[in-house]
């Protein structure tokens, strides 16, 4: 997150994405939601709506309310293919 927010280091969205993805893959729920947001909005990576939804769902399945909201918003806004 330091690379994304430029907290003590030079801002580098690609590096931020890399480290957030590693944390998400290891099961860090907040990182899973953050990764979904980065994928949804193309932050440090190309936009990948379906992959974003997968990470929101993964975090939402264990009770992360913001991820549940994000997934619901994507569905409401018809951002995902039917």
N, C-alpha and C positions, 0 to 999 in steps of 0.2 A: 504494500500500500504506500510505502514511502516514495516509490518511484512515480506513483500515480498522483499523489498530493504534493510532491516536491518538498517533503518534510525532511530537511537535512541533506538532501541529495538533489542533483539536477533531475528535472522531470523527464521521464522516459516511459511513455505508455506501453511500449512493446515489452520492456523489461518488467514493468508492473504486471502486465498480462501474464507473462511467463511465470512469475512467482505466485501470483494469485491462483493460476491454474494448477500449479503443483500443490498448493494448500488445499484447493477444492478436491483434487483427486485423492488426497489423503484423508478426506472426510470432514474438513473444517467447514461447518455449515455457513458461517458468515462469508467465507471465501466463495462458496458455491453460489450464494446470492449475488455477490459482487461480480463473479465471473459471468453469470447470466446477464447482468446489467451491461458489462463491457461488450459481450457478444451481441446483445440486443441493439446497442447504440454505436457499435463500431469503434470502440475505444481501445486503441492499441492493436486492433485486428479488424478484418473485414466483418461487416454485419452478417450474422448467422442466426436468424430468428429461431429456427427449429432447435438448434443446439442451445440457445439461450433458454428456451422453454424447458428443455431437458434438465438443465441445471436448476432452474427455478422449481421444477417439480421435485427434484431430488432433495433440495433443501426444504421445500414445503412438506414433503412426506414425513419429516421428523419435527414438524411444528414451527418452522421459521415463518412467522406471520408476514413479513415483508415479501418474502419469496412467493408465498401463496397469493398475496395481492398482485405482485408483478405478473404472475402467470395468468391470473384472472383478468387483469387489464389487457394483456396480450390477446386473450381469447375474446374479450368484449370488443376490442378494437379491430378484430379480424386480421391480426398480424400473421396468423399461421394459416397454412393451406388447409382446406377442408378435407 
